[in-house]
Amino acid sequence: MVELAYAYFNKQMTMEGAVYCILVDHLWKSVVVCVRGTLSLADYVVNCDLVPDSLEETGLEFGFEGQDEFCHKGYMARAKWILGDIKR
């Protein structure tokens, strides 16, 4: 059985929030965070933020080696926003 534990819908389709949900899979004893892909113009703007974002500070914060590692800046901003929303 899979249970919907939480869902966030960005009704204004702004660049701040990302549409996502948290599912609990009781059979696999797992928690799954699902993020909706590109749908709105704001999503396309995030996709176009192609500047590489260093993972060095993020690695220090979350306990992994981020030196000389990079990711998509727009996606990192959305991932950090989702993490902050989950933590609240």
Contacts in CASP RR format, 6 or more apart in sequence:
PFRMAT RR
TARGET T0000
AUTHOR 0000-0000-0000
METHOD contacts of the structure
MODEL  1
MVELAYAYFNKQMTMEGAVYCILVDHLWKSVVVCVRGTLSLADYVVNCDL
VPDSLEETGLEFGFEGQDEFCHKGYMARAKWILGDIKR
1 25 0 8 1.000
1 26 0 8 1.000
1 27 0 8 1.000
2 23 0 8 1.000
2 24 0 8 1.000
2 25 0 8 1.000
2 26 0 8 1.000
2 27 0 8 1.000
3 23 0 8 1.000
3 24 0 8 1.000
3 26 0 8 1.000
4 21 0 8 1.000
4 22 0 8 1.000
4 23 0 8 1.000
5 21 0 8 1.000
5 22 0 8 1.000
5 23 0 8 1.000
5 24 0 8 1.000
5 31 0 8 1.000
6 21 0 8 1.000
6 22 0 8 1.000
6 86 0 8 1.000
7 20 0 8 1.000
7 21 0 8 1.000
7 22 0 8 1.000
8 17 0 8 1.000
8 18 0 8 1.000
8 19 0 8 1.000
8 20 0 8 1.000
8 21 0 8 1.000
8 85 0 8 1.000
9 19 0 8 1.000
10 16 0 8 1.000
10 17 0 8 1.000
10 18 0 8 1.000
10 19 0 8 1.000
13 39 0 8 1.000
13 40 0 8 1.000
13 41 0 8 1.000
13 42 0 8 1.000
13 43 0 8 1.000
14 42 0 8 1.000
15 42 0 8 1.000
15 45 0 8 1.000
15 46 0 8 1.000
16 81 0 8 1.000
17 78 0 8 1.000
17 81 0 8 1.000
17 82 0 8 1.000
17 85 0 8 1.000
18 35 0 8 1.000
18 36 0 8 1.000
18 78 0 8 1.000
18 81 0 8 1.000
18 82 0 8 1.000
19 35 0 8 1.000
19 36 0 8 1.000
19 37 0 8 1.000
19 39 0 8 1.000
20 33 0 8 1.000
20 34 0 8 1.000
20 35 0 8 1.000
20 36 0 8 1.000
20 82 0 8 1.000
21 33 0 8 1.000
21 34 0 8 1.000
22 31 0 8 1.000
22 32 0 8 1.000
22 33 0 8 1.000
22 34 0 8 1.000
22 86 0 8 1.000
23 31 0 8 1.000
23 32 0 8 1.000
23 34 0 8 1.000
24 30 0 8 1.000
24 31 0 8 1.000
24 32 0 8 1.000
25 31 0 8 1.000
25 32 0 8 1.000
33 82 0 8 1.000
33 86 0 8 1.000
35 78 0 8 1.000
35 82 0 8 1.000
37 43 0 8 1.000
38 44 0 8 1.000
38 47 0 8 1.000
46 74 0 8 1.000
46 75 0 8 1.000
46 77 0 8 1.000
46 78 0 8 1.000
47 74 0 8 1.000
49 72 0 8 1.000
49 73 0 8 1.000
49 74 0 8 1.000
49 77 0 8 1.000
50 72 0 8 1.000
50 73 0 8 1.000
51 73 0 8 1.000
52 70 0 8 1.000
52 71 0 8 1.000
52 72 0 8 1.000
52 73 0 8 1.000
53 70 0 8 1.000
53 71 0 8 1.000
53 72 0 8 1.000
53 73 0 8 1.000
53 74 0 8 1.000
53 76 0 8 1.000
53 77 0 8 1.000
54 66 0 8 1.000
54 69 0 8 1.000
54 70 0 8 1.000
55 64 0 8 1.000
55 66 0 8 1.000
55 69 0 8 1.000
55 70 0 8 1.000
55 71 0 8 1.000
56 66 0 8 1.000
56 67 0 8 1.000
56 69 0 8 1.000
58 66 0 8 1.000
58 76 0 8 1.000
59 65 0 8 1.000
59 66 0 8 1.000
60 66 0 8 1.000
END
